[in-house]
Amino acid sequence: MKYRQRDTREVTAVGETSEGRVIAAHGRHYLVEPAAGGAPIQCFPRGKKSEVAVGDRVQYAAIAADQGAILAILPRVTLLYRSDQYKSKVFAANVDHLLIVLATEPHFSEDLLGRALIAAEAAGIAATIVLNKTDVAPALPAARARLAPYAALGYRVVEISARQAPDAAADTLLGLIGHDACLLLGQSGMGKSTLVNLLVPGADAATREISSALNSGRHTTTFTRLFTLPDRERSGEGPNGSNGSNGASLIDSPGFQEFGLHHLSEGQLERAFPEFRPLLGGCRYYNCRHLREPDCAILAGVASGAVLPARHALYAQLVHESSQMVR
């Protein structure tokens, strides 16, 4: 996988408009893979504000032998944000499937897990929880117990050991990915980099070359990048059956310790909790916030055990954060 400057004879004529897919981003520097084939080129957005994300399909114009200007973002199927109270930032587009990587140890954050699942639900993206390091036998029962409520909600939980059974782990993940565009998300220390190297031969070298092409220097682990998975026999399609013309791809993101969802409205939040959805519409007040209102169907669900208190507490926290967004 090469990302170095290509021979100028292969380059689209300066000023000619082309289409491509964004495969890496660092600040306002983007690496775009031409749809017609050939080596990726570095592109920059026009204007001061950029809404480009890894996975975007874009229209660009060549402005030099190895550079281009992004003219337009083509229609997206899905879009993922990270946001705080001051701004929302897109970081991945056209994702079919979110793989949330956790581990038996170190201790994983259920807050981050819950937020990632909410982001996937709000964006209409399938989500799978991947429990890595199952070879750490003493910590496995507790990790399984913590994930049991998510399995009960209908989320798929798969167990792997990248260290003890790497081939089986790779086969399991490739079976999940199928032909989808998948985003790998997780905290630092969960084994995410090991999984990327299992699925993408030469990923470390490719990352260094991408970093060089983006002029991001030593910051080789702080940008999001997309890898096209090598052709091989895969067991079926992914959960969305996308079978896109570009085949399977893996988007690797930096290790997140926080995942803000300030951009979601209260209506979007309540619908992103699958256990809330059967109860919505059963409240006394049509504009019920499900916090302290009388005759609230969601609060009644908490009292009856249909809604776990920890999940409602996460909802209440997200509602509070959404109200703090500076719009």
C-alpha positions in Angstrom: 0.0 0.0 0.0 1.9 3.1 -1.2 1.0 6.7 -0.6 4.1 8.5 -1.8 4.0 11.2 -4.5 3.1 9.6 -7.8 4.8 10.2 -11.1 3.5 13.4 -12.7 2.6 11.5 -15.8 -0.1 9.7 -13.9 -1.6 12.9 -12.5 -4.9 14.3 -13.6 -4.4 17.5 -15.6 -4.4 20.6 -13.5 -7.9 22.1 -13.2 -9.6 18.8 -14.2 -12.4 17.8 -11.9 -12.4 14.2 -10.5 -14.2 12.2 -7.8 -12.6 10.2 -5.0 -12.9 9.0 -1.4 -11.2 10.6 1.6 -9.0 8.0 3.2 -7.3 10.1 5.9 -7.6 13.4 7.6 -5.3 15.5 9.8 -6.5 19.1 10.5 -7.2 20.6 7.1 -5.1 18.1 5.3 -7.0 15.3 3.5 -5.8 12.3 1.5 -8.1 11.5 -1.4 -8.1 8.2 -3.3 -9.2 8.8 -6.9 -12.3 6.8 -7.9 -10.6 6.2 -11.3 -7.6 4.5 -9.6 -4.1 5.7 -9.0 -2.2 6.9 -6.0 -4.0 9.1 -3.4 -3.3 12.9 -3.5 -3.3 15.5 -0.8 -6.3 17.8 -0.9 -7.4 20.9 0.9 -11.0 22.3 1.4 -11.9 25.6 -0.1 -12.8 28.2 2.5 -12.0 28.4 6.2 -14.6 25.9 7.4 -14.2 22.2 6.6 -17.0 19.6 7.0 -15.0 16.8 5.3 -14.8 13.4 7.0 -12.9 10.2 6.4 -15.1 8.0 4.2 -16.6 11.0 2.3 -16.8 10.8 -1.4 -15.8 14.1 -2.8 -15.4 16.1 -6.0 -12.0 17.7 -6.3 -9.9 19.6 -8.8 -6.2 19.1 -9.3 -4.2 22.3 -8.5 -0.7 20.8 -8.8 1.0 17.6 -9.7 0.3 16.0 -6.3 -2.4 18.3 -4.7 -6.1 19.1 -5.2 -8.8 21.3 -3.9 -12.0 19.7 -2.6 -14.9 21.3 -4.4 -17.9 19.4 -3.0 -18.9 16.6 -0.7 -21.1 14.0 -2.5 -24.3 12.8 -0.8 -23.7 10.8 2.4 -25.4 7.6 3.6 -24.4 8.0 7.2 -22.3 10.5 9.3 -20.8 10.3 12.7 -19.9 13.3 14.9 -18.0 14.0 18.0 -19.1 17.2 19.8 -18.7 19.2 22.8 -20.8 22.2 24.0 -19.0 24.5 21.6 -18.8 22.7 18.3 -19.6 19.5 16.5 -16.9 17.8 14.4 -17.5 15.1 11.8 -15.0 12.3 11.8 -16.4 9.4 9.7 -18.9 9.2 6.8 -20.6 6.5 4.9 -20.0 3.9 7.7 -22.2 0.8 7.5 -21.1 -0.9 10.7 -19.5 0.3 14.0 -17.3 -2.2 15.8 -16.8 -1.2 19.4 -13.7 -2.8 20.8 -13.6 -3.5 24.5 -11.3 -5.8 26.6 -11.5 -7.9 29.7 -8.6 -5.7 31.0 -7.9 -2.8 31.4 -11.3 -1.9 32.8 -13.5 -0.6 29.9 -15.8 2.5 30.3 -19.5 1.7 30.1 -20.1 5.4 29.6 -18.1 5.4 26.4 -19.8 2.2 25.3 -23.2 3.6 25.9 -22.4 6.8 24.1 -21.0 4.9 21.1 -24.1 2.8 20.9 -26.3 6.0 21.0 -24.2 7.6 18.2 -24.7 4.5 16.1 -28.5 4.4 16.8 -28.9 8.1 16.0 -27.0 7.7 12.7 -28.7 4.5 11.7 -25.5 2.4 11.8 -25.3 -1.2 12.9 -23.2 -1.8 16.0 -21.4 -4.8 17.3 -19.6 -5.0 20.7 -16.2 -6.9 20.3 -14.8 -8.2 23.6 -11.1 -8.8 23.2 -8.5 -10.4 25.5 -10.8 -13.3 26.5 -7.6 -15.2 27.3 -7.4 -13.2 30.5 -9.6 -15.8 32.2 -9.9 -14.2 35.7 -11.4 -11.0 34.3 -13.7 -12.7 31.7 -16.7 -13.4 34.0 -17.0 -9.9 35.2 -16.7 -8.5 31.6 -19.4 -10.8 30.4 -21.7 -9.8 33.3 -21.2 -6.1 32.5 -22.1 -6.7 28.8 -25.1 -9.0 29.5 -27.6 -6.1 29.7 -26.4 -4.8 26.2 -26.9 -8.3 24.7 -30.4 -8.3 26.3 -31.1 -5.1 24.4 -30.3 -6.9 21.2 -26.8 -5.8 20.6 -24.5 -8.5 19.2 -21.5 -9.3 21.5 -18.6 -11.3 20.1 -15.6 -12.6 22.0 -12.1 -12.9 20.6 -8.5 -13.2 21.7 -6.2 -11.4 19.3 -3.2 -12.5 21.3 -4.0 -16.2 21.9 -6.0 -16.9 18.7 -5.2 -14.3 16.1 -6.3 -16.2 13.1 -9.7 -17.0 14.7 -10.0 -13.3 15.7 -9.3 -12.2 12.1 -11.9 -14.6 10.7 -14.5 -13.6 13.2 -14.0 -9.9 12.4 -13.9 -10.4 8.6 -17.1 -12.4 8.9 -18.7 -9.4 10.7 -17.4 -6.9 8.2 -18.4 -8.8 5.1 -18.5 -6.1 2.3 -19.2 -3.2 4.7 -17.4 0.0 5.5 -16.6 -0.5 9.2 -15.4 1.9 11.8 -13.3 0.5 14.6 -13.8 2.5 17.8 -12.4 2.0 21.3 -10.4 3.3 24.2 -6.7 3.1 24.3 -5.4 -0.2 25.6 -8.3 -2.4 24.3 -6.1 -4.0 21.6 -7.5 -2.0 18.6 -4.2 -1.5 16.9 -3.4 -5.2 17.2 -6.7 -5.9 15.4 -6.0 -3.4 12.7 -2.6 -5.1 12.0 -4.4 -8.5 11.9 -6.9 -7.3 9.3 -4.6 -5.0 7.3 -1.2 -6.5 6.5 1.4 -3.7 6.6 -0.9 -1.3 8.4 1.9 0.2 10.4 4.0 1.0 7.4 0.9 2.3 5.6 0.1 4.6 8.5 3.6 6.0 8.5 3.3 6.8 4.8 -0.1 8.3 5.2 1.2 10.5 8.0 4.1 11.6 5.8 1.7 12.4 2.9 -0.5 14.4 5.3 2.5 16.3 6.7 1.4 15.2 10.2 4.9 14.1 11.1 5.2 12.3 14.3 1.4 12.4 15.0 0.9 9.0 13.4 -1.7 7.8 15.9 -3.8 11.0 16.1 -5.6 10.9 12.8 -8.4 8.8 11.4 -7.6 6.7 8.4 -9.4 4.3 6.0 -7.9 1.0 4.8 -9.3 -1.0 1.9 -9.2 -4.6 3.1 -7.4 -7.0 1.0 -9.5 -9.3 -1.2 -10.1 -12.7 0.4 -13.0 -15.1 1.0 -15.4 -13.6 3.5 -18.3 -15.3 5.2 -21.3 -13.5 3.8 -22.2 -9.8 3.8 -22.2 -7.4 6.7 -25.3 -6.6 8.7 -26.5 -4.0 6.1 -25.6 -6.2 3.2 -24.2 -3.2 1.5 -21.9 -5.1 -0.9 -20.6 -1.7 -2.2 -18.6 -1.4 -5.3 -15.5 -0.5 -3.3 -15.6 -3.7 -1.3 -14.8 -3.9 2.4 -13.0 -1.1 4.2 -11.9 -0.5 7.8 -11.7 3.0 9.3 -9.4 3.2 12.3 -9.9 6.1 14.7 -7.8 7.4 17.5 -8.4 5.8 20.9 -11.2 7.8 22.5 -11.5 8.5 26.2 -14.5 10.7 25.7 -17.3 10.8 23.2 -19.5 13.9 23.2 -23.0 13.8 21.8 -24.0 17.5 22.4 -25.3 17.8 18.9 -28.2 15.4 19.4 -31.6 16.9 20.3 -33.8 15.4 23.1 -36.0 13.9 20.5 -33.0 12.2 18.8 -31.7 11.0 22.1 -34.9 9.4 23.3 -35.3 7.5 20.1 -31.6 6.3 20.2 -32.4 4.2 23.3 -34.0 1.0 22.0 -35.6 0.1 25.3 -37.3 3.6 25.3 -38.9 3.2 21.8 -41.8 0.9 22.8 -42.7 3.2 25.6 -42.6 6.5 23.7 -46.1 8.0 23.3 -47.3 6.6 26.6 -46.5 9.6 28.7 -49.2 12.0 30.0 -47.5 15.0 28.4 -46.6 15.0 24.7 -43.5 17.0 25.4 -42.4 14.9 28.3 -38.6 15.0 28.9 -38.6 11.7 30.9 -36.7 13.2 33.8 -39.2 14.1 36.6 -42.6 14.5 34.9 -45.6 12.7 36.4 -47.1 9.7 34.6 -44.0 9.3 32.4 -43.9 6.0 30.7 -40.1 5.9 30.7 -39.8 6.5 34.4 -42.5 3.9 34.9 -40.2 1.6 32.9 -37.4 2.3 35.3 -39.6 1.5 38.2 -40.7 -1.8 36.7 -37.3 -2.9 35.6 -37.9 -2.5 31.8 -35.4 0.3 31.7 -32.2 -0.1 33.7 -31.5 2.9 36.1 -27.9 3.2 34.7 -29.3 3.6 31.1 -31.8 6.3 32.2 -29.0 8.0 34.1 -27.0 8.1 30.8 -30.0 9.5 29.0 -30.4 12.3 31.7 -26.7 13.1 31.4 -26.9 13.4 27.6 -30.0 15.6 27.9 -28.2 17.9 30.2 -25.2 18.0 27.9 -27.4 18.8 24.9 -28.9 21.7 26.8 -25.4 23.1 27.3 -24.7 23.2 23.6 -23.8 26.8 22.4 -25.9 27.0 19.3 
